[in-house]
């Protein structure tokens, strides 16, 4: 390649795994960019120099992108930051003359996959109830308008649930299964559009290595058609949990409750403004106390499930994301199968202390 592959947000779940896989494969062209030195620790063992930059400032980011002609945007954070950072990454990419921008969006922009054969360039639902999905959709719209420019090429990838060792979709499900609070909407027959993290990394690198990319949107997911019942069942079997203990939740109508209001508050700009003004010591103390409080709740083991709107809607998904367009453009990158991904995820859960059938491990997770 003519230049390096800059990974903006290299300290996150996907970014850290991308750097690890690329380094272990012998690649030396991947340039990890993080916002603060604390984000370097996740992959410090690799010995790869990191660059520090504020992704919300194009001037700061452009300096860190020196020598890179592919920019991969894997930044995470508050929903309100998604669109500004997308604009900043694009502006910095233009400033350095990058060949390609790979942007990570999400199938959440559709709310549900409501029909088979959904086009890869289908417009997002901009009035989505979830702030994260709305902002991802606005970021897509911003990039769509700039795809008419010759350079850089903009390739937008839309995975749904990125899973594997280290994923909250694995850890959350495992903790609920062990606590007896896991649930399935209806009979669990909804489609679980999974994308194993290693398969996603291979897909990203395939785009990054394209010498003549074309601006496009792509759905990406694993090959298997997996239902939520199959996903939870596979994890339950590996954790020594009887799948019959998984609760059933009606799928007729979601009832909005206090938890939804709290979630909306936490994603608001006002909440972020207040949080930034609370001293770090105070926030640390609050975080230390909250897990203790949760462990003493009577519902934490064997209680009723806490149903969230996000999970309720995800589990009602009827169709798989079509991925023919990506496979035609970049070949088959899904080398990790569902059984292999489950085995790796269970090994990681055991490594962090969630042992087969051992509910006492919840207090340490």
C-alpha positions as CSV (number, residue, x, y, z in Angstrom):
1,X,0.0,0.0,0.0
2,X,1.1,3.6,-0.6
3,X,0.4,4.7,2.9
4,X,-0.8,3.7,6.3
5,X,-4.2,2.7,7.6
6,X,-5.2,5.0,10.4
7,X,-7.6,3.5,12.9
8,X,-9.4,6.4,14.7
9,X,-10.8,4.9,17.9
10,X,-8.2,2.2,18.2
11,X,-8.8,1.9,22.0
12,X,-12.3,0.6,21.6
13,X,-13.6,-3.0,21.2
14,X,-13.4,-3.3,17.4
15,X,-10.4,-1.0,17.0
16,X,-8.3,-2.8,19.6
17,X,-9.1,-6.2,18.0
18,X,-8.3,-4.8,14.5
19,X,-4.9,-3.6,15.7
20,X,-4.2,-7.0,17.4
21,X,-5.1,-9.1,14.4
22,X,-3.2,-6.9,12.0
23,X,-0.1,-6.8,14.1
24,X,-0.1,-10.6,14.8
25,X,-0.5,-11.1,11.0
26,X,2.7,-9.2,10.4
27,X,1.2,-5.9,9.1
28,X,3.1,-2.8,9.9
29,X,0.9,-0.2,8.2
30,X,-1.8,0.1,10.8
31,X,-1.6,3.4,12.7
32,X,-3.7,3.4,15.9
33,X,-5.1,6.8,17.0
34,X,-6.6,7.3,20.4
35,X,-7.8,10.3,22.3
36,X,-5.8,9.7,25.5
37,X,-2.9,7.7,26.8
38,X,-5.2,5.6,29.0
39,X,-6.5,4.0,25.8
40,X,-3.1,2.6,24.9
41,X,-3.1,0.1,27.7
42,X,-5.5,-2.3,25.9
43,X,-2.9,-3.2,23.3
44,X,0.3,-2.1,25.0
45,X,1.6,-5.6,24.8
46,X,1.8,-5.4,21.0
47,X,4.5,-2.7,21.1
48,X,2.8,-0.6,18.4
49,X,3.3,3.2,18.7
50,X,0.0,5.0,19.1
51,X,-0.8,8.6,18.1
52,X,-2.8,10.9,20.3
53,X,-5.4,13.1,18.7
54,X,-8.8,14.6,19.4
55,X,-11.2,13.2,16.8
56,X,-13.6,16.1,17.3
57,X,-10.9,18.6,16.0
58,X,-9.9,18.3,12.3
59,X,-6.6,20.1,12.9
60,X,-5.5,17.8,15.7
61,X,-6.6,14.7,13.8
62,X,-5.0,15.8,10.5
63,X,-1.6,15.9,12.3
64,X,-2.1,12.4,13.5
65,X,-3.0,11.2,10.0
66,X,0.3,12.0,8.5
67,X,1.4,9.3,6.1
68,X,-2.0,7.5,6.0
69,X,-4.2,7.3,3.0
70,X,-6.9,5.1,4.5
71,X,-8.9,6.4,7.5
72,X,-11.0,3.9,9.5
73,X,-13.5,5.7,11.8
74,X,-14.3,3.4,14.8
75,X,-14.9,6.1,17.3
76,X,-17.5,5.5,20.1
77,X,-19.0,7.8,22.7
78,X,-22.1,9.8,23.4
79,X,-24.7,9.9,20.6
80,X,-24.5,13.6,20.4
81,X,-20.8,13.3,19.4
82,X,-21.4,10.9,16.4
83,X,-22.3,13.5,13.8
84,X,-19.7,16.1,14.8
85,X,-16.9,13.5,14.9
86,X,-18.0,12.1,11.6
87,X,-17.6,15.6,10.1
88,X,-14.3,16.1,11.7
89,X,-12.9,12.8,10.5
90,X,-14.1,13.5,6.9
91,X,-12.6,17.0,7.0
92,X,-9.2,15.7,8.3
93,X,-9.2,13.0,5.6
94,X,-9.8,15.6,2.9
95,X,-7.0,17.8,4.4
96,X,-4.4,15.0,4.2
97,X,-5.6,13.8,0.7
98,X,-6.7,10.3,1.9
99,X,-7.8,7.8,-0.6
100,X,-10.5,6.1,1.5
101,X,-12.6,6.7,4.5
102,X,-14.1,3.6,6.1
103,X,-17.0,4.6,8.3
104,X,-18.6,2.2,10.8
105,X,-22.4,2.7,11.0
106,X,-25.0,0.3,12.3
107,X,-28.0,-1.6,11.2
108,X,-29.7,0.2,14.1
109,X,-30.5,3.0,11.7
110,X,-33.3,0.9,10.3
111,X,-35.0,0.2,13.7
112,X,-35.9,-3.3,12.4
113,X,-35.1,-5.2,9.3
114,X,-38.7,-5.0,8.1
115,X,-38.4,-6.6,4.7
116,X,-36.3,-9.2,2.9
117,X,-33.7,-8.0,0.5
118,X,-33.3,-4.5,2.1
119,X,-31.0,-2.5,-0.3
120,X,-27.6,-1.7,1.0
121,X,-28.1,2.0,0.2
122,X,-31.6,2.2,1.9
123,X,-32.1,5.5,3.7
124,X,-31.9,5.5,7.5
125,X,-34.9,6.2,9.8
126,X,-34.1,9.7,10.9
127,X,-37.0,9.9,13.3
128,X,-35.8,6.8,15.2
129,X,-36.8,6.7,18.9
130,X,-33.3,5.9,19.9
131,X,-30.8,8.8,20.0
132,X,-27.9,6.5,19.0
133,X,-29.7,5.3,15.9
134,X,-30.8,8.8,14.9
135,X,-27.3,10.2,15.2
136,X,-25.9,7.3,13.2
137,X,-28.5,8.0,10.5
138,X,-27.6,11.7,10.4
139,X,-23.9,10.7,10.1
140,X,-24.8,8.5,7.1
141,X,-26.8,11.3,5.5
142,X,-23.8,13.6,5.9
143,X,-21.5,11.1,4.2
144,X,-24.0,10.3,1.5
145,X,-24.0,13.9,0.4
146,X,-20.2,13.8,0.1
147,X,-20.0,10.5,-1.9
148,X,-20.3,12.6,-5.1
149,X,-16.8,13.9,-4.5
150,X,-14.1,11.9,-6.3
151,X,-11.8,11.7,-3.3
152,X,-11.8,10.3,-0.8
153,X,-14.0,7.3,-1.5
154,X,-16.4,6.7,1.4
155,X,-17.3,3.2,2.3
156,X,-19.9,2.8,5.0
157,X,-20.3,-0.6,6.7
158,X,-23.5,-1.5,8.6
159,X,-23.1,-4.4,11.0
160,X,-25.8,-5.1,13.5
161,X,-24.6,-6.9,16.7
162,X,-20.8,-7.1,16.9
163,X,-20.0,-10.0,19.2
164,X,-17.2,-12.2,20.4
165,X,-14.7,-12.0,23.4
166,X,-14.9,-8.6,25.0
167,X,-18.3,-7.7,23.5
168,X,-21.1,-6.4,25.7
169,X,-23.5,-8.5,23.6
170,X,-21.7,-11.6,25.0
171,X,-21.0,-10.4,28.6
172,X,-24.5,-8.9,29.0
173,X,-26.3,-12.1,27.9
174,X,-24.0,-14.3,30.0
175,X,-24.6,-12.3,33.1
176,X,-28.4,-12.4,32.6
177,X,-28.3,-16.1,32.0
178,X,-26.4,-16.7,35.2
179,X,-28.6,-14.3,37.1
180,X,-31.8,-16.0,35.9
181,X,-33.0,-12.7,34.3
182,X,-32.4,-13.5,30.6
183,X,-35.5,-13.3,28.4
184,X,-36.7,-14.1,24.9
185,X,-39.3,-12.0,23.1
186,X,-42.1,-14.3,21.9
187,X,-40.5,-17.7,21.3
188,X,-37.1,-16.3,20.5
189,X,-37.6,-16.9,16.7
190,X,-36.5,-13.4,15.8
191,X,-33.4,-13.1,13.7
192,X,-30.2,-12.2,15.6
193,X,-28.1,-10.4,13.0
194,X,-24.7,-11.2,14.4
195,X,-21.3,-10.1,13.2
196,X,-18.3,-11.8,14.8
197,X,-15.6,-9.2,15.6
198,X,-12.9,-11.0,13.7
199,X,-15.1,-11.3,10.6
200,X,-15.8,-7.5,10.9
201,X,-12.1,-6.8,11.1
202,X,-11.3,-8.8,8.0
203,X,-14.1,-7.0,6.2
204,X,-12.7,-3.6,7.2
205,X,-9.2,-4.6,6.1
206,X,-10.5,-5.9,2.8
207,X,-11.9,-2.4,2.1
208,X,-8.8,-0.7,3.4
209,X,-6.6,-2.7,1.0
210,X,-8.8,-1.9,-2.1
211,X,-6.6,0.3,-4.3
212,X,-9.5,1.7,-6.2
213,X,-12.6,1.8,-3.9
214,X,-16.0,3.1,-4.9
215,X,-18.1,5.1,-2.5
216,X,-20.9,2.7,-1.3
217,X,-23.0,1.5,1.6
218,X,-22.6,-2.2,2.6
219,X,-24.5,-4.5,5.0
220,X,-22.2,-6.9,6.8
221,X,-23.0,-9.9,9.0
222,X,-22.1,-13.5,9.7
223,X,-23.1,-16.2,7.2
224,X,-25.4,-18.2,9.5
225,X,-29.1,-17.4,10.0
226,X,-29.1,-17.4,13.9
227,X,-32.2,-16.9,16.0
228,X,-32.2,-15.3,19.4
229,X,-33.2,-18.6,20.9
230,X,-30.2,-20.3,19.2
231,X,-27.8,-17.6,20.4
232,X,-29.0,-17.6,24.0
233,X,-29.3,-21.4,24.0
234,X,-25.7,-21.8,22.8
235,X,-24.4,-19.5,25.5
236,X,-26.6,-21.1,28.2
237,X,-25.3,-24.6,27.3
238,X,-21.7,-23.5,27.6
239,X,-22.4,-21.8,30.9
240,X,-24.2,-24.7,32.4
241,X,-27.5,-22.9,32.5
242,X,-30.8,-24.7,31.8
243,X,-32.3,-22.9,28.8
244,X,-35.8,-23.6,30.3
245,X,-35.1,-20.9,32.9
246,X,-35.0,-18.2,30.2
247,X,-38.1,-16.0,30.6
248,X,-40.6,-15.5,27.8
249,X,-41.8,-11.9,27.1
250,X,-44.8,-11.0,25.1
251,X,-44.2,-9.4,21.7
252,X,-47.5,-7.6,21.2
253,X,-46.6,-4.2,22.6
254,X,-43.7,-2.6,24.5
255,X,-44.6,-0.6,27.6
256,X,-42.4,2.4,28.1
257,X,-41.2,2.7,31.7
258,X,-38.8,4.6,34.0
259,X,-35.8,2.8,32.6
260,X,-36.5,4.3,29.2
261,X,-36.7,7.8,30.6
262,X,-33.4,7.2,32.4
263,X,-31.8,6.0,29.2
264,X,-33.0,9.1,27.3
265,X,-31.7,11.3,30.1
266,X,-28.2,9.7,30.0
267,X,-27.9,10.2,26.2
268,X,-28.9,13.8,26.4
269,X,-26.5,16.8,26.1
270,X,-27.7,18.2,29.4
271,X,-26.7,15.0,31.2
272,X,-23.2,15.1,29.6
273,X,-22.8,18.7,30.5
274,X,-23.6,17.9,34.2
275,X,-21.4,14.8,34.2
276,X,-18.4,16.7,32.9
277,X,-18.7,19.1,35.8
278,X,-18.7,16.4,38.5
279,X,-15.2,15.9,39.9
280,X,-13.6,12.6,38.9
281,X,-13.2,11.5,42.5
282,X,-17.0,11.9,43.0
283,X,-17.8,10.0,39.8
284,X,-15.4,7.2,40.8
285,X,-17.0,6.9,44.2
286,X,-20.5,6.6,42.6
287,X,-19.4,3.9,40.3
288,X,-17.8,1.9,43.1
289,X,-21.1,2.1,45.1
290,X,-23.5,1.3,42.3
291,X,-22.3,-2.4,41.6
292,X,-22.6,-3.0,45.4
293,X,-26.2,-1.7,45.3
294,X,-27.1,-3.8,42.3
295,X,-25.8,-7.0,43.9
296,X,-28.1,-6.5,46.9
297,X,-31.2,-6.1,44.8
298,X,-33.6,-9.0,45.4
299,X,-34.2,-9.4,41.7
300,X,-30.5,-9.8,40.8
301,X,-30.7,-13.6,41.0
302,X,-33.7,-15.4,39.7
303,X,-35.8,-12.2,39.5
304,X,-38.1,-10.9,36.8
305,X,-36.2,-9.7,33.7
306,X,-35.7,-6.1,33.0
307,X,-37.0,-5.6,29.5
308,X,-35.4,-2.8,27.4
309,X,-37.0,-1.3,24.3
310,X,-33.8,-1.8,22.4
311,X,-33.7,-5.5,23.1
312,X,-37.4,-5.9,22.7
313,X,-37.2,-4.5,19.2
314,X,-34.0,-6.3,18.2
315,X,-35.6,-9.7,19.2
316,X,-38.6,-9.0,16.9
317,X,-36.4,-8.6,13.8
318,X,-37.9,-10.8,11.1
319,X,-35.2,-10.8,8.4
320,X,-31.5,-11.2,7.9
321,X,-29.4,-8.3,6.5
322,X,-28.6,-9.1,2.9
323,X,-24.8,-9.2,2.3
324,X,-24.5,-10.2,-1.4
325,X,-23.2,-6.8,-2.4
326,X,-20.3,-6.9,0.0
327,X,-19.4,-10.4,-0.9
328,X,-19.4,-9.5,-4.6
329,X,-17.2,-6.5,-4.0
330,X,-14.8,-7.9,-1.4
331,X,-15.1,-11.6,-1.3
332,X,-15.9,-13.9,1.6
333,X,-14.3,-12.6,4.8
334,X,-16.3,-14.6,7.4
335,X,-13.7,-17.2,8.3
336,X,-15.1,-17.6,11.9
337,X,-18.2,-19.7,12.1
338,X,-21.0,-19.4,14.7
339,X,-19.8,-22.5,16.7
340,X,-16.2,-21.3,16.7
341,X,-17.3,-17.8,17.8
342,X,-19.4,-19.3,20.7
343,X,-16.4,-21.4,21.8
344,X,-14.1,-18.4,21.8
345,X,-16.7,-16.3,23.7
346,X,-17.2,-19.0,26.3
347,X,-13.5,-19.3,26.8
348,X,-13.2,-15.6,27.4
349,X,-16.1,-15.6,29.8
350,X,-14.4,-18.4,31.8
351,X,-11.1,-16.4,31.7
352,X,-12.8,-13.3,33.3
353,X,-14.4,-15.4,36.0
354,X,-17.9,-16.3,34.7
355,X,-17.6,-20.0,35.2
356,X,-20.0,-22.7,34.2
357,X,-23.1,-22.5,36.4
358,X,-21.3,-20.4,39.0
359,X,-23.6,-17.5,39.9
360,X,-21.3,-16.2,42.6
361,X,-18.9,-15.1,39.8
362,X,-21.4,-12.3,39.0
363,X,-20.1,-10.2,41.9
364,X,-16.7,-10.1,40.3
365,X,-17.7,-9.5,36.7
